Amino acid sequence: MSDFKYEDLLKKAESAFSKGDKNKMRLQVPDPDVIYEGRVTIVRNFIDIADMINRDPKHVAKFLMKELGIGVTIDSKRLLINRKVSIDQIKDKISQYMDSFVKCYECQSPDTEIQRVGRVDLLVCKACGAQHPIRLTRESKSSESSLEEGKDYTVTVTEVGKSGEGKAMFRGFRIIIPGVKIGQTLHVRIKKIMHDTAIAEVIKEK
């Protein structure tokens, strides 16, 4: 009887922690509010986006400038990009920034901060305590730790699409998993990789 009660308490504790993790995973970054003036692209809510992900706007702007290969200027709450750039391009670059500089490499929580230790910038997670040297998404993908078809990985579902497909981020890849729920941590097998997106099947729930 006592064992049964103990198991019940463990389940309740696990449930409480998982709910907290789900809330951390549900960081919804607003879509870029973009207008065009001549050949200049203006992101009107740029500072709001930087505030949402808790990063220095200058750091985000520098990343975008390097990735887009064009000059950018912060003007009040706006970012001015010196050529026409599509909303999808901007969203993709912000997603890359999140993967490299915001989301924990272990648990995918956005509750992180950047700490300088000597000459190395570390991404420190407040949720799970993990600390890793910051790496760019493309560096992660080209390393030996990159995703491979046919191999198994452990991922956490961070959102569910309109068609019911689960989505998780892992090592800079967006992983699509049919028939799962947000917040689930799963062992999955990679079936196919296309650019920065992978299709996976569930092996078992962790």
Contacts in CASP RR format, 6 or more apart in sequence:
PFRMAT RR
TARGET T0000
AUTHOR 0000-0000-0000
METHOD contacts of the structure
MODEL  1
MSDFKYEDLLKKAESAFSKGDKNKMRLQVPDPDVIYEGRVTIVRNFIDIA
DMINRDPKHVAKFLMKELGIGVTIDSKRLLINRKVSIDQIKDKISQYMDS
FVKCYECQSPDTEIQRVGRVDLLVCKACGAQHPIRLTRESKSSESSLEEG
KDYTVTVTEVGKSGEGKAMFRGFRIIIPGVKIGQTLHVRIKKIMHDTAIA
EVIKEK
18 183 0 8 1.000
21 107 0 8 1.000
21 109 0 8 1.000
21 127 0 8 1.000
21 156 0 8 1.000
21 183 0 8 1.000
22 182 0 8 1.000
22 183 0 8 1.000
24 109 0 8 1.000
24 110 0 8 1.000
24 111 0 8 1.000
24 127 0 8 1.000
25 108 0 8 1.000
25 109 0 8 1.000
25 110 0 8 1.000
25 156 0 8 1.000
25 158 0 8 1.000
25 159 0 8 1.000
25 182 0 8 1.000
25 183 0 8 1.000
26 158 0 8 1.000
26 159 0 8 1.000
26 182 0 8 1.000
27 52 0 8 1.000
27 53 0 8 1.000
27 110 0 8 1.000
29 49 0 8 1.000
29 52 0 8 1.000
29 53 0 8 1.000
29 94 0 8 1.000
29 98 0 8 1.000
30 45 0 8 1.000
30 48 0 8 1.000
30 49 0 8 1.000
30 52 0 8 1.000
31 87 0 8 1.000
31 91 0 8 1.000
32 43 0 8 1.000
32 45 0 8 1.000
32 46 0 8 1.000
32 49 0 8 1.000
32 87 0 8 1.000
32 90 0 8 1.000
32 91 0 8 1.000
32 94 0 8 1.000
33 43 0 8 1.000
33 44 0 8 1.000
33 45 0 8 1.000
34 41 0 8 1.000
34 42 0 8 1.000
34 43 0 8 1.000
34 44 0 8 1.000
34 87 0 8 1.000
34 90 0 8 1.000
35 42 0 8 1.000
35 44 0 8 1.000
36 42 0 8 1.000
36 84 0 8 1.000
38 84 0 8 1.000
39 82 0 8 1.000
39 83 0 8 1.000
39 84 0 8 1.000
40 80 0 8 1.000
40 81 0 8 1.000
40 82 0 8 1.000
40 83 0 8 1.000
40 84 0 8 1.000
41 80 0 8 1.000
41 81 0 8 1.000
41 83 0 8 1.000
41 84 0 8 1.000
41 85 0 8 1.000
41 90 0 8 1.000
42 78 0 8 1.000
42 79 0 8 1.000
42 80 0 8 1.000
42 81 0 8 1.000
43 49 0 8 1.000
43 78 0 8 1.000
43 79 0 8 1.000
43 81 0 8 1.000
43 90 0 8 1.000
44 77 0 8 1.000
44 78 0 8 1.000
45 77 0 8 1.000
46 57 0 8 1.000
46 60 0 8 1.000
46 61 0 8 1.000
46 74 0 8 1.000
46 77 0 8 1.000
46 78 0 8 1.000
46 79 0 8 1.000
47 57 0 8 1.000
47 74 0 8 1.000
47 76 0 8 1.000
47 77 0 8 1.000
47 78 0 8 1.000
48 77 0 8 1.000
49 60 0 8 1.000
49 94 0 8 1.000
50 56 0 8 1.000
50 57 0 8 1.000
50 60 0 8 1.000
53 60 0 8 1.000
53 97 0 8 1.000
53 98 0 8 1.000
53 102 0 8 1.000
53 110 0 8 1.000
54 102 0 8 1.000
54 110 0 8 1.000
54 113 0 8 1.000
55 97 0 8 1.000
55 101 0 8 1.000
55 102 0 8 1.000
55 114 0 8 1.000
57 74 0 8 1.000
57 79 0 8 1.000
58 74 0 8 1.000
59 101 0 8 1.000
60 94 0 8 1.000
60 97 0 8 1.000
61 72 0 8 1.000
61 74 0 8 1.000
61 79 0 8 1.000
63 93 0 8 1.000
63 97 0 8 1.000
63 101 0 8 1.000
64 72 0 8 1.000
64 79 0 8 1.000
64 81 0 8 1.000
64 90 0 8 1.000
64 93 0 8 1.000
64 94 0 8 1.000
64 97 0 8 1.000
65 71 0 8 1.000
65 72 0 8 1.000
67 93 0 8 1.000
67 96 0 8 1.000
68 81 0 8 1.000
68 85 0 8 1.000
68 89 0 8 1.000
68 93 0 8 1.000
70 81 0 8 1.000
70 82 0 8 1.000
70 83 0 8 1.000
70 85 0 8 1.000
71 81 0 8 1.000
71 82 0 8 1.000
72 79 0 8 1.000
72 80 0 8 1.000
72 81 0 8 1.000
72 82 0 8 1.000
73 79 0 8 1.000
73 80 0 8 1.000
73 82 0 8 1.000
74 80 0 8 1.000
96 136 0 8 1.000
96 137 0 8 1.000
98 110 0 8 1.000
99 137 0 8 1.000
99 140 0 8 1.000
99 169 0 8 1.000
99 172 0 8 1.000
100 134 0 8 1.000
100 135 0 8 1.000
100 136 0 8 1.000
100 137 0 8 1.000
100 140 0 8 1.000
101 114 0 8 1.000
101 123 0 8 1.000
101 134 0 8 1.000
102 110 0 8 1.000
102 112 0 8 1.000
103 109 0 8 1.000
103 110 0 8 1.000
103 112 0 8 1.000
103 169 0 8 1.000
104 110 0 8 1.000
104 111 0 8 1.000
104 112 0 8 1.000
104 123 0 8 1.000
104 125 0 8 1.000
104 127 0 8 1.000
104 128 0 8 1.000
104 130 0 8 1.000
105 123 0 8 1.000
105 130 0 8 1.000
105 132 0 8 1.000
105 171 0 8 1.000
106 125 0 8 1.000
106 128 0 8 1.000
106 130 0 8 1.000
106 132 0 8 1.000
107 125 0 8 1.000
107 127 0 8 1.000
107 128 0 8 1.000
107 130 0 8 1.000
107 156 0 8 1.000
108 156 0 8 1.000
108 158 0 8 1.000
108 168 0 8 1.000
108 169 0 8 1.000
108 170 0 8 1.000
109 125 0 8 1.000
109 126 0 8 1.000
109 127 0 8 1.000
109 128 0 8 1.000
111 125 0 8 1.000
111 126 0 8 1.000
111 127 0 8 1.000
112 123 0 8 1.000
112 124 0 8 1.000
112 125 0 8 1.000
112 126 0 8 1.000
112 127 0 8 1.000
113 123 0 8 1.000
113 124 0 8 1.000
113 126 0 8 1.000
114 121 0 8 1.000
114 122 0 8 1.000
114 123 0 8 1.000
114 124 0 8 1.000
114 134 0 8 1.000
115 121 0 8 1.000
115 122 0 8 1.000
115 124 0 8 1.000
115 131 0 8 1.000
116 122 0 8 1.000
120 133 0 8 1.000
121 133 0 8 1.000
121 134 0 8 1.000
122 131 0 8 1.000
122 132 0 8 1.000
122 133 0 8 1.000
122 134 0 8 1.000
123 131 0 8 1.000
123 132 0 8 1.000
123 133 0 8 1.000
123 134 0 8 1.000
124 130 0 8 1.000
124 131 0 8 1.000
125 131 0 8 1.000
135 143 0 8 1.000
137 172 0 8 1.000
137 196 0 8 1.000
140 146 0 8 1.000
140 171 0 8 1.000
140 172 0 8 1.000
141 147 0 8 1.000
141 171 0 8 1.000
141 172 0 8 1.000
141 173 0 8 1.000
141 196 0 8 1.000
145 171 0 8 1.000
146 171 0 8 1.000
147 153 0 8 1.000
147 170 0 8 1.000
147 171 0 8 1.000
147 173 0 8 1.000
147 175 0 8 1.000
147 190 0 8 1.000
147 193 0 8 1.000
147 198 0 8 1.000
148 190 0 8 1.000
148 193 0 8 1.000
149 190 0 8 1.000
149 191 0 8 1.000
149 192 0 8 1.000
149 193 0 8 1.000
150 189 0 8 1.000
150 190 0 8 1.000
150 191 0 8 1.000
151 189 0 8 1.000
151 190 0 8 1.000
152 187 0 8 1.000
152 188 0 8 1.000
152 189 0 8 1.000
152 190 0 8 1.000
152 203 0 8 1.000
153 170 0 8 1.000
153 187 0 8 1.000
153 188 0 8 1.000
153 190 0 8 1.000
153 200 0 8 1.000
154 185 0 8 1.000
154 186 0 8 1.000
154 187 0 8 1.000
154 188 0 8 1.000
154 206 0 8 1.000
155 168 0 8 1.000
155 170 0 8 1.000
155 175 0 8 1.000
155 177 0 8 1.000
155 185 0 8 1.000
155 186 0 8 1.000
155 188 0 8 1.000
155 200 0 8 1.000
156 168 0 8 1.000
156 183 0 8 1.000
156 184 0 8 1.000
156 185 0 8 1.000
156 186 0 8 1.000
157 166 0 8 1.000
157 167 0 8 1.000
157 168 0 8 1.000
157 177 0 8 1.000
157 180 0 8 1.000
157 181 0 8 1.000
157 182 0 8 1.000
157 183 0 8 1.000
157 184 0 8 1.000
157 185 0 8 1.000
157 186 0 8 1.000
158 167 0 8 1.000
158 168 0 8 1.000
158 169 0 8 1.000
158 182 0 8 1.000
158 183 0 8 1.000
159 166 0 8 1.000
159 167 0 8 1.000
159 182 0 8 1.000
160 166 0 8 1.000
160 167 0 8 1.000
160 180 0 8 1.000
160 181 0 8 1.000
160 182 0 8 1.000
161 167 0 8 1.000
164 178 0 8 1.000
164 179 0 8 1.000
165 176 0 8 1.000
165 177 0 8 1.000
165 178 0 8 1.000
165 179 0 8 1.000
166 176 0 8 1.000
166 177 0 8 1.000
166 178 0 8 1.000
166 179 0 8 1.000
166 180 0 8 1.000
166 182 0 8 1.000
167 174 0 8 1.000
167 175 0 8 1.000
167 176 0 8 1.000
167 177 0 8 1.000
168 174 0 8 1.000
168 175 0 8 1.000
168 177 0 8 1.000
169 175 0 8 1.000
172 196 0 8 1.000
173 193 0 8 1.000
173 196 0 8 1.000
173 197 0 8 1.000
173 198 0 8 1.000
174 196 0 8 1.000
174 197 0 8 1.000
174 198 0 8 1.000
175 188 0 8 1.000
175 190 0 8 1.000
175 197 0 8 1.000
175 198 0 8 1.000
175 199 0 8 1.000
175 200 0 8 1.000
176 197 0 8 1.000
176 198 0 8 1.000
176 199 0 8 1.000
176 200 0 8 1.000
177 186 0 8 1.000
177 188 0 8 1.000
177 200 0 8 1.000
177 201 0 8 1.000
177 202 0 8 1.000
178 201 0 8 1.000
179 202 0 8 1.000
180 186 0 8 1.000
180 202 0 8 1.000
184 205 0 8 1.000
185 205 0 8 1.000
185 206 0 8 1.000
186 202 0 8 1.000
186 203 0 8 1.000
186 204 0 8 1.000
186 205 0 8 1.000
186 206 0 8 1.000
187 202 0 8 1.000
187 203 0 8 1.000
187 204 0 8 1.000
187 205 0 8 1.000
187 206 0 8 1.000
188 200 0 8 1.000
188 201 0 8 1.000
188 202 0 8 1.000
188 203 0 8 1.000
189 200 0 8 1.000
189 201 0 8 1.000
189 203 0 8 1.000
190 198 0 8 1.000
190 199 0 8 1.000
190 200 0 8 1.000
191 198 0 8 1.000
191 199 0 8 1.000
191 200 0 8 1.000
191 201 0 8 1.000
192 198 0 8 1.000
192 199 0 8 1.000
193 199 0 8 1.000
END
